[in-house]
Structure formats: structure tokens, C-alpha cells
Amino acid sequence: MRAVGQLLSIEDVPVPQIGPDEVLVETRACGICGTDLHILEGRGYVPALPHILGHEPAGVVAQVGADVSGLQAGDRVVPHLFFSCDRCYFCRLGRHQQCLNLKGILGVLCPGAFAEFFKAPAANLFPLPSSVPFSVGGLVADAVVTALHATKRAGIELRDSALVLGAGGVGQILIQILHAQGIPVAAIDRSEEKLRLAEKMGASLALLADDPDILSAVHHFSGTEGVSCVFNCVGTGSSMRLAADCVRRCGRVVVIGEEADHISLGTTEIAQRELEIIGSRNGTRQDTVEAIRLVASGVIKPFIAEQFPLEKINDAFDCMRKGALARLVIVVRE
């Protein structure tokens, strides 16, 4: 990425040089997500340019630093994205994505994996079983970990019901996790195709976002005045309003999607209905371990809409802008 709003360029660049605690990884595949598009369009994170995007990779260890143990060349790995200090209060809690001295985020604020090689601290890399294809394994780093962490933040229980706003990559995995936990789950999206896919993944109710009877349908589904928890994968002001309308009193809204919108949700409503608004950002290192296990066991089956070679990355971004059915993946090396 050389400029905001411009096509990505394919260039020869030096292989990253690793330090004693770092690992060089040969990229095999890397997913594309909304954050990549936000960065490219000048919304959200602002990396120094030129910048190599890509934060959903899986690959093979090519070289390890002098002080690295437990990893060796040839190991299949996926990363935890947040390069943390491992010393601050939040790191000691195991919430490295909230590090007070963050050194970088792979592909977001430091060079990423839309490239033949990327580097990461050894502490950020986790084994990927041979049974999991690289194209699927890479999605663990963001889509799968984000969904898993959000369900933990929600503290949802068997007697609860849930609604997922936005049935894209993260939303689809949320539906699978909730369904596997025995939680009745509904989905709302603008795309009929995504809703059909959501039903296949376990959604008991699928509603178009412009359905005039959406609230009555949600109330009927929940058996009360609304669902116990809404997972907002969209993040717009209007989606927050819809989330508040669909959640019951004393319910929770877990905010996953990120936009710059202000929300039309007053403190009076939050206080009187005793609503809980919970933020959820990516996931922890432990979430990464659990996410890999859930994918390897088949509990989570990320759906990939299409795969592109690295040379066709701009075509992949065009496909995403048009509303891809699910995750798109860049295959760097077979």
C-alpha cells in the first residue's frame, strides 16, 4: 500500500530480518477482512506508508532467532496479532490485545502477510495441526479468535438467546459457536445469500435488515421482549439502535464491528433498562489456542467464498467491496 484509496502494488522487497526473539514465517495463505479495506480507504488505523497489509495468515517457520525455543523450521503456525510488552497490567492478565505498550499489530501497524514472508515474536506463534488447511488456519488469527472472544465477553448461558447483526465472516463463526453451545441464535443481514448460509450454519431465524416486522419476529423468536444478547458485527450507529431495540431488559450488546459513527442510544435508556454495552477486540493468546482446537475438531468450519493468488490481490479487494458472501483468502504459496 503506497497511498490511501489506491490499488496495491506488487513489488520485490527485502526479506524481513529477525531479532533474537523473533521468527520468520513463510506465508502460505492470508485472509482479507474489513479492517484491511478500512486501512486501504483511510478509515480507522493509519500505518506508516508504504505498508504491507495482511493480518489473517498461516504459514511455515522459515527461520528462528537465536533465543527462540519450542519452534523450528518447518513448523506450521498461525499468529496472535498483537505484539505486546508482556509486562504491563493487561499483559499480566493475559489480555495482550489491550497492552499499554503495544509494539505493533501484524499487518495493521507493522508489516503484514500479503507477502512471501512475515515476521513475528516467537511468543505470538501457535502450532497449526496438519489436518487444517493453511487457507482455513489463517482465519483463526482474526475471524475465529474475534468470534470466540466475543462469546466469552458475552457470558452467555444455555437459557439465553442470541442475535447476530451482520452474517459475514465473523458473524458466521459466531453463529457456529453459539449453535454448538446449544444457544438459539438469530441472524440479521442485508444479503439473502448470507442469511441462507447463516441458516446452514445453525441460525434458527434469518431476517433481512429492512424487514418491517423485524422486531416482532425477534420478540417471537426469543419468547420475551427481546434476546438475551446481541452481537453487533456491523458497528454503525443504526445497527446499535437496532441492537438496543432487539435486546431485552438487562440484556447485553457486544460490540465487535468498528465504525466512526455516533450512536443514538441515550444514557436514560441504558440505565432504566439496565443494558450492558460490552466492547470486544480480537482475542487473547489463550483464545488463539482454543480457536485452533475448535477449527481442528470441526466445531468451527470457516466458509471461504473464493481464493486468489497474490498477484490478483486487487481483484480480491474489488470482490470484497461488492459484498463477498464470506471470507476471501489470498494464497501466497500452495
Secondary structure as a PSIPRED ss2 file (coil, helix, strand):
# PSIPRED VFORMAT (PSIPRED V4.0)

   1 M C   1.000  0.000  0.000
   2 R C   1.000  0.000  0.000
   3 A C   1.000  0.000  0.000
   4 V C   1.000  0.000  0.000
   5 G C   1.000  0.000  0.000
   6 Q C   1.000  0.000  0.000
   7 L C   1.000  0.000  0.000
   8 L C   1.000  0.000  0.000
   9 S C   1.000  0.000  0.000
  10 I C   1.000  0.000  0.000
  11 E C   1.000  0.000  0.000
  12 D C   1.000  0.000  0.000
  13 V C   1.000  0.000  0.000
  14 P C   1.000  0.000  0.000
  15 V C   1.000  0.000  0.000
  16 P C   1.000  0.000  0.000
  17 Q C   1.000  0.000  0.000
  18 I C   1.000  0.000  0.000
  19 G C   1.000  0.000  0.000
  20 P C   1.000  0.000  0.000
  21 D C   1.000  0.000  0.000
  22 E E   0.000  0.000  1.000
  23 V E   0.000  0.000  1.000
  24 L E   0.000  0.000  1.000
  25 V E   0.000  0.000  1.000
  26 E E   0.000  0.000  1.000
  27 T E   0.000  0.000  1.000
  28 R E   0.000  0.000  1.000
  29 A E   0.000  0.000  1.000
  30 C E   0.000  0.000  1.000
  31 G E   0.000  0.000  1.000
  32 I E   0.000  0.000  1.000
  33 C C   1.000  0.000  0.000
  34 G H   0.000  1.000  0.000
  35 T H   0.000  1.000  0.000
  36 D H   0.000  1.000  0.000
  37 L H   0.000  1.000  0.000
  38 H H   0.000  1.000  0.000
  39 I H   0.000  1.000  0.000
  40 L H   0.000  1.000  0.000
  41 E C   1.000  0.000  0.000
  42 G C   1.000  0.000  0.000
  43 R C   1.000  0.000  0.000
  44 G C   1.000  0.000  0.000
  45 Y C   1.000  0.000  0.000
  46 V C   1.000  0.000  0.000
  47 P C   1.000  0.000  0.000
  48 A C   1.000  0.000  0.000
  49 L C   1.000  0.000  0.000
  50 P C   1.000  0.000  0.000
  51 H C   1.000  0.000  0.000
  52 I C   1.000  0.000  0.000
  53 L C   1.000  0.000  0.000
  54 G C   1.000  0.000  0.000
  55 H C   1.000  0.000  0.000
  56 E E   0.000  0.000  1.000
  57 P E   0.000  0.000  1.000
  58 A E   0.000  0.000  1.000
  59 G E   0.000  0.000  1.000
  60 V E   0.000  0.000  1.000
  61 V E   0.000  0.000  1.000
  62 A E   0.000  0.000  1.000
  63 Q E   0.000  0.000  1.000
  64 V E   0.000  0.000  1.000
  65 G C   1.000  0.000  0.000
  66 A C   1.000  0.000  0.000
  67 D C   1.000  0.000  0.000
  68 V C   1.000  0.000  0.000
  69 S C   1.000  0.000  0.000
  70 G C   1.000  0.000  0.000
  71 L C   1.000  0.000  0.000
  72 Q C   1.000  0.000  0.000
  73 A C   1.000  0.000  0.000
  74 G C   1.000  0.000  0.000
  75 D C   1.000  0.000  0.000
  76 R E   0.000  0.000  1.000
  77 V E   0.000  0.000  1.000
  78 V E   0.000  0.000  1.000
  79 P E   0.000  0.000  1.000
  80 H C   1.000  0.000  0.000
  81 L C   1.000  0.000  0.000
  82 F E   0.000  0.000  1.000
  83 F E   0.000  0.000  1.000
  84 S C   1.000  0.000  0.000
  85 C C   1.000  0.000  0.000
  86 D C   1.000  0.000  0.000
  87 R C   1.000  0.000  0.000
  88 C C   1.000  0.000  0.000
  89 Y H   0.000  1.000  0.000
  90 F H   0.000  1.000  0.000
  91 C H   0.000  1.000  0.000
  92 R H   0.000  1.000  0.000
  93 L C   1.000  0.000  0.000
  94 G C   1.000  0.000  0.000
  95 R C   1.000  0.000  0.000
  96 H H   0.000  1.000  0.000
  97 Q H   0.000  1.000  0.000
  98 Q H   0.000  1.000  0.000
  99 C C   1.000  0.000  0.000
 100 L C   1.000  0.000  0.000
 101 N C   1.000  0.000  0.000
 102 L C   1.000  0.000  0.000
 103 K C   1.000  0.000  0.000
 104 G E   0.000  0.000  1.000
 105 I E   0.000  0.000  1.000
 106 L E   0.000  0.000  1.000
 107 G C   1.000  0.000  0.000
 108 V C   1.000  0.000  0.000
 109 L C   1.000  0.000  0.000
 110 C E   0.000  0.000  1.000
 111 P C   1.000  0.000  0.000
 112 G C   1.000  0.000  0.000
 113 A C   1.000  0.000  0.000
 114 F C   1.000  0.000  0.000
 115 A C   1.000  0.000  0.000
 116 E C   1.000  0.000  0.000
 117 F E   0.000  0.000  1.000
 118 F E   0.000  0.000  1.000
 119 K E   0.000  0.000  1.000
 120 A E   0.000  0.000  1.000
 121 P E   0.000  0.000  1.000
 122 A H   0.000  1.000  0.000
 123 A H   0.000  1.000  0.000
 124 N H   0.000  1.000  0.000
 125 L E   0.000  0.000  1.000
 126 F E   0.000  0.000  1.000
 127 P E   0.000  0.000  1.000
 128 L C   1.000  0.000  0.000
 129 P C   1.000  0.000  0.000
 130 S C   1.000  0.000  0.000
 131 S C   1.000  0.000  0.000
 132 V C   1.000  0.000  0.000
 133 P C   1.000  0.000  0.000
 134 F H   0.000  1.000  0.000
 135 S H   0.000  1.000  0.000
 136 V H   0.000  1.000  0.000
 137 G H   0.000  1.000  0.000
 138 G H   0.000  1.000  0.000
 139 L H   0.000  1.000  0.000
 140 V H   0.000  1.000  0.000
 141 A H   0.000  1.000  0.000
 142 D C   1.000  0.000  0.000
 143 A H   0.000  1.000  0.000
 144 V H   0.000  1.000  0.000
 145 V H   0.000  1.000  0.000
 146 T H   0.000  1.000  0.000
 147 A H   0.000  1.000  0.000
 148 L H   0.000  1.000  0.000
 149 H H   0.000  1.000  0.000
 150 A H   0.000  1.000  0.000
 151 T H   0.000  1.000  0.000
 152 K H   0.000  1.000  0.000
 153 R H   0.000  1.000  0.000
 154 A H   0.000  1.000  0.000
 155 G C   1.000  0.000  0.000
 156 I C   1.000  0.000  0.000
 157 E C   1.000  0.000  0.000
 158 L C   1.000  0.000  0.000
 159 R C   1.000  0.000  0.000
 160 D C   1.000  0.000  0.000
 161 S C   1.000  0.000  0.000
 162 A E   0.000  0.000  1.000
 163 L E   0.000  0.000  1.000
 164 V E   0.000  0.000  1.000
 165 L E   0.000  0.000  1.000
 166 G C   1.000  0.000  0.000
 167 A C   1.000  0.000  0.000
 168 G C   1.000  0.000  0.000
 169 G H   0.000  1.000  0.000
 170 V H   0.000  1.000  0.000
 171 G H   0.000  1.000  0.000
 172 Q H   0.000  1.000  0.000
 173 I H   0.000  1.000  0.000
 174 L H   0.000  1.000  0.000
 175 I H   0.000  1.000  0.000
 176 Q H   0.000  1.000  0.000
 177 I H   0.000  1.000  0.000
 178 L H   0.000  1.000  0.000
 179 H H   0.000  1.000  0.000
 180 A H   0.000  1.000  0.000
 181 Q C   1.000  0.000  0.000
 182 G C   1.000  0.000  0.000
 183 I C   1.000  0.000  0.000
 184 P C   1.000  0.000  0.000
 185 V E   0.000  0.000  1.000
 186 A E   0.000  0.000  1.000
 187 A E   0.000  0.000  1.000
 188 I E   0.000  0.000  1.000
 189 D E   0.000  0.000  1.000
 190 R C   1.000  0.000  0.000
 191 S C   1.000  0.000  0.000
 192 E H   0.000  1.000  0.000
 193 E H   0.000  1.000  0.000
 194 K H   0.000  1.000  0.000
 195 L H   0.000  1.000  0.000
 196 R H   0.000  1.000  0.000
 197 L H   0.000  1.000  0.000
 198 A H   0.000  1.000  0.000
 199 E H   0.000  1.000  0.000
 200 K H   0.000  1.000  0.000
 201 M C   1.000  0.000  0.000
 202 G C   1.000  0.000  0.000
 203 A C   1.000  0.000  0.000
 204 S C   1.000  0.000  0.000
 205 L E   0.000  0.000  1.000
 206 A E   0.000  0.000  1.000
 207 L E   0.000  0.000  1.000
 208 L E   0.000  0.000  1.000
 209 A C   1.000  0.000  0.000
 210 D C   1.000  0.000  0.000
 211 D C   1.000  0.000  0.000
 212 P C   1.000  0.000  0.000
 213 D C   1.000  0.000  0.000
 214 I H   0.000  1.000  0.000
 215 L H   0.000  1.000  0.000
 216 S H   0.000  1.000  0.000
 217 A H   0.000  1.000  0.000
 218 V H   0.000  1.000  0.000
 219 H H   0.000  1.000  0.000
 220 H H   0.000  1.000  0.000
 221 F H   0.000  1.000  0.000
 222 S H   0.000  1.000  0.000
 223 G C   1.000  0.000  0.000
 224 T C   1.000  0.000  0.000
 225 E C   1.000  0.000  0.000
 226 G C   1.000  0.000  0.000
 227 V E   0.000  0.000  1.000
 228 S E   0.000  0.000  1.000
 229 C E   0.000  0.000  1.000
 230 V E   0.000  0.000  1.000
 231 F E   0.000  0.000  1.000
 232 N E   0.000  0.000  1.000
 233 C C   1.000  0.000  0.000
 234 V C   1.000  0.000  0.000
 235 G C   1.000  0.000  0.000
 236 T C   1.000  0.000  0.000
 237 G H   0.000  1.000  0.000
 238 S H   0.000  1.000  0.000
 239 S H   0.000  1.000  0.000
 240 M H   0.000  1.000  0.000
 241 R H   0.000  1.000  0.000
 242 L H   0.000  1.000  0.000
 243 A H   0.000  1.000  0.000
 244 A H   0.000  1.000  0.000
 245 D H   0.000  1.000  0.000
 246 C H   0.000  1.000  0.000
 247 V E   0.000  0.000  1.000
 248 R E   0.000  0.000  1.000
 249 R E   0.000  0.000  1.000
 250 C E   0.000  0.000  1.000
 251 G E   0.000  0.000  1.000
 252 R E   0.000  0.000  1.000
 253 V E   0.000  0.000  1.000
 254 V E   0.000  0.000  1.000
 255 V E   0.000  0.000  1.000
 256 I C   1.000  0.000  0.000
 257 G C   1.000  0.000  0.000
 258 E C   1.000  0.000  0.000
 259 E C   1.000  0.000  0.000
 260 A C   1.000  0.000  0.000
 261 D C   1.000  0.000  0.000
 262 H C   1.000  0.000  0.000
 263 I C   1.000  0.000  0.000
 264 S C   1.000  0.000  0.000
 265 L C   1.000  0.000  0.000
 266 G C   1.000  0.000  0.000
 267 T H   0.000  1.000  0.000
 268 T H   0.000  1.000  0.000
 269 E H   0.000  1.000  0.000
 270 I H   0.000  1.000  0.000
 271 A H   0.000  1.000  0.000
 272 Q H   0.000  1.000  0.000
 273 R C   1.000  0.000  0.000
 274 E C   1.000  0.000  0.000
 275 L C   1.000  0.000  0.000
 276 E E   0.000  0.000  1.000
 277 I E   0.000  0.000  1.000
 278 I E   0.000  0.000  1.000
 279 G E   0.000  0.000  1.000
 280 S C   1.000  0.000  0.000
 281 R C   1.000  0.000  0.000
 282 N C   1.000  0.000  0.000
 283 G C   1.000  0.000  0.000
 284 T C   1.000  0.000  0.000
 285 R H   0.000  1.000  0.000
 286 Q H   0.000  1.000  0.000
 287 D H   0.000  1.000  0.000
 288 T H   0.000  1.000  0.000
 289 V H   0.000  1.000  0.000
 290 E H   0.000  1.000  0.000
 291 A H   0.000  1.000  0.000
 292 I H   0.000  1.000  0.000
 293 R H   0.000  1.000  0.000
 294 L H   0.000  1.000  0.000
 295 V H   0.000  1.000  0.000
 296 A H   0.000  1.000  0.000
 297 S H   0.000  1.000  0.000
 298 G C   1.000  0.000  0.000
 299 V C   1.000  0.000  0.000
 300 I C   1.000  0.000  0.000
 301 K C   1.000  0.000  0.000
 302 P C   1.000  0.000  0.000
 303 F C   1.000  0.000  0.000
 304 I E   0.000  0.000  1.000
 305 A E   0.000  0.000  1.000
 306 E E   0.000  0.000  1.000
 307 Q E   0.000  0.000  1.000
 308 F E   0.000  0.000  1.000
 309 P E   0.000  0.000  1.000
 310 L H   0.000  1.000  0.000
 311 E H   0.000  1.000  0.000
 312 K H   0.000  1.000  0.000
 313 I H   0.000  1.000  0.000
 314 N H   0.000  1.000  0.000
 315 D H   0.000  1.000  0.000
 316 A H   0.000  1.000  0.000
 317 F H   0.000  1.000  0.000
 318 D H   0.000  1.000  0.000
 319 C H   0.000  1.000  0.000
 320 M H   0.000  1.000  0.000
 321 R H   0.000  1.000  0.000
 322 K C   1.000  0.000  0.000
 323 G C   1.000  0.000  0.000
 324 A C   1.000  0.000  0.000
 325 L C   1.000  0.000  0.000
 326 A C   1.000  0.000  0.000
 327 R E   0.000  0.000  1.000
 328 L E   0.000  0.000  1.000
 329 V E   0.000  0.000  1.000
 330 I E   0.000  0.000  1.000
 331 V E   0.000  0.000  1.000
 332 V C   1.000  0.000  0.000
 333 R C   1.000  0.000  0.000
 334 E C   1.000  0.000  0.000
